[in-house]
Amino acid sequence: MRGPREDGSPRSIPSSGRLTDLSSVTPGPGKPGPLVAGAAYDVGYAKPPEQTRFPKGVSGNPRGRPKGAKNKQPALNEERMKTIILQEAYRDITVRDGERTVTVPIAQAVLRSLAVNAVKGQHRSQRLFAELLADVESSHKALHDDWLLTAMQYKVDWEIELHRRARLGIIGAPDPLPHPDHVIIDLQAGTARVVGPSTKEEKARWDNHMARKAEFQAKIAEYTKMLDTETDPKIRRRIEKDIAHTQMIVDVFERAERGEL
């Protein structure tokens, strides 16, 4: 950068220079040159006023992405590609469904398109759809068979253990969760289900329900005894109504015990 002309007037700044406003340029202190930026120069693009600037060493985005996070390698226990695939597969999109639009996951939209093409007679789509369906049904059947076999083995093993405890007079040992009596096996239907508690928390709630069932059964016995001695028709009808209502509550507990709820 050059100083002023001999007559004291400032020289113009080339177009390639950073300063374009000569009114913001003032001579340096004590001598006519070189030129330095004045106060107006310090505020502009990428140069906010000093009072609004972040202090030195303080980030303007303290909660932003950590340095190097973009290229950080996944941990040994991470499967980042699978996570990305699942996120994309279940991302919602809007598609046409006849005369209306619906929002469905991408995976569902792709399978729906495949099924529609199969129905239209495209042999490749028909073959692919049939293969996918067969794979899903085979996997589902394998999981069902594993669950049935596991439930049957669990029930048999614990029945043997509880019989051993009773034969040896072992008392105080905690019952298994779930209890083998609560594992219901239906060999004709090929199903296995648990109708009782499977955790300590469920066992606590179950015991509370069974205690309340006993209370309601005691009330029914009390009402029945009152009915045997009562002769007033109005009071008898009231007692009979109370017995019917309480019996309905007991029936709900018994249905829960059988796993019907």
URTANOR-V639043 format. One record per pair of residues at least 24 apart in sequence whose C-alpha atoms are under 6 Angstrom apart, sorted by the first residue. I is the first residue (numbers start at 1). J is the second residue. D is the distance in Angstrom with one decimal. If there is no record, write none. Layout:
# URTANOR-V639043
I/J/D + I/J/D
This chain:
# URTANOR-V639043
3/33/5.0 + 3/34/5.2 + 148/192/5.7 + 155/180/4.8 + 195/259/4.3 + 213/250/5.8
